[in-house]
Amino acid sequence: MVTISHVVSKLINENIYLQEAIGKKIASYGSVAKQLKADIEEELRKEVAHYAVVAAIRRYAERMDVKFRDIKFDANASEVNLKTNVIDINVRKTLGLFDKLKRIYDIIKFEQGDILHIIYGRNSVNIVTNERYKDKICNFLQHEKILNTAENLVCLSFSIGNKLVNTPGVLFQIVRNFAWEDINIIEVISIDSEITFIVSEKDAVRGYKALERLITS
């Protein structure tokens, strides 16, 4: 038999932000009950009392594991870097593509701080680099199927420090800050202790500040 408690658990488990708020005891059980009441009634196909929903939420909170904690990013180990004028070229994966991708490395001036990330998916490959290389790369990719070219992007790199590399929840905490700012993440690239986010140029300042807020002095 499906009970109010079953439905409450299901609805909260489906909403990671609500689950976090309850886990950190920053959410009012009454407010959460008011938010969930209509969905509970729809699933149970009957009216439910507000106090019964509150009681179910309280029981959920008492038995849930402590999953959420704020991870501290030490200013001595963490920093934010922003690079503008970035493009993201998505090209269909073919056997002939791999030899052409090798040629791209020869034109990138890494010593000047330029970037190149080549991300392999199941059916396509994404090339993230500085916008000034667009024409040369497209020339290399002649006869290949370019699926999409996203321009006016920025690269936000966040170093987390070696101590946090194996800590669960690091990426969640960072991505959550972007979600709260309503920032769409186009690409996520993780290399050792550095996580790079590709976002739209219009989100550059808010994205930079969202990452800065994570760093504690």
Secondary structure, 3 states (H helix, E strand, C coil): CCCHHHHHHHHHHCCHHHHHHHHCCCCCHHHHHHHHHHHHHHHHCCCCCHHHHHHHHHHHHHHCCCCCCCCCEECCCCEEEEEEEEEEEEEECCCCHHHHHHHHHCCCCHHHCCCEEEEECCCEEEEEEEHHHHHHHHHHCCCCCEEEEEEEEEEEEEECCHHHCCCCCHHHHHHHHHHHCCCCEEEEEEECCEEEEEEEHHHHHHHHHHHHCCEEC
